[in-house]
Amino acid sequence: MKDNELIMIYGTEYKEMAKQLLEAANLAERIPSKDARIGLKPNLVSPSEASWGATTHPQVVAGAIEYLQAHGFHNLVILEGSWVGDRTGEAFEVCGYSRLVQEYGVPFIDTQKDGWHTKDCAGMELEICDCVKQLDVLINLPVLKGHCQTKITCALKNMKGLIPNREKRHFHGMGLHKPIAHLNAGIHQDFILVDNICGDLDFEDGGNPVVMNRLIAAVDPVLCDAYVCRMLHYEPQEVPYIHMAEELGVGSADLSRLEIRALNEPEQQTELPRERKIVELQDAVEEVESCSACYGYLIPALDRLKQEGLLEKLDTRIAIGQGYRKKTGRLGIGSCTSCFTHSLKGCPPTEEQMYEFLKQYLS
Ligand code: SF4
């Protein structure tokens, strides 16, 4: 496939679709040797089944493994680390990856437990997990989703699973966009197989899946993410890490160059809503450098309160994030707001704890 191309396939037989897509993209031709160490990087952000809209369907990874093994590639490894607040080991079980490992004999590396090294990523020093250094080829298997801080998440942001937890926290302290762009200058992804089966278009950790039943193959992560923006009714400029990555030479966001090749047609077209639920809920929050899990749990908790008619009673904005450490205020979520008059402990607290705490405050 060409670097400016996206190849798409629709259906419900995800494993077979992945194999057909990789054949059409001729992935094998991009891999330098049969002995190449090939890393498969899915999204296992939290322990929830793929139908929930947050994690990569194991059938898609199975399709990629079967394709690669059928073409004689035997040195495969799956690598991933969940977000801060959840253990990868739990996601590995719940998301069906332990079965994959057993069935195909492909090892799994939990990057939360891996060592790390510092790397100069186009002028920014970042901590990267050691397992990345040992790869010859990296195949990215992100879920196409919405994200409550960056609006979208797909190819570029999925690389965050390859850094240690302390660097994930640090990313939020640096404003997320710039370090995501630099991380992609430091870690080259060779091929992208996007799970666009039923990603949640509002929340990174799922709960509102939107069924699209589509897989997308791409080579350029910047072009891929620029396309995702357009699909979700955002301009690529609204997601700053896309152009930052382009400026660092990671790829091209020029959608006028994009060529789309569909291998079949969807059974029915899905019209994506323009209004995102997230935008209304964000008005209730004052966020400064919050971690993905902390913010990601808060928004669904607010959604529940809104549906119960309680959110309209809110008399102040809810503070969240590392920027509130040692600061005072009225209402805050997480240990970072421990000096606030009303503060929920935890790093991060769970969605349920946030819901109960805010419910009590509102009533
Ligand atoms: S309490 Fe602070 S450090 Fe902990 S997860 Fe939340 S924002 Fe991050």
Boltz pocket constraint, residues with backbone or C-beta under 6 A from the ligand:
constraints:
  - pocket:
      binder: B
      contacts: [[A, 84], [A, 169], [A, 289], [A, 290], [A, 291], [A, 293], [A, 294], [A, 320], [A, 321], [A, 322], [A, 333], [A, 334], [A, 335], [A, 336], [A, 337], [A, 346], [A, 347], [A, 348], [A, 349]]
      max_distance: 6.0
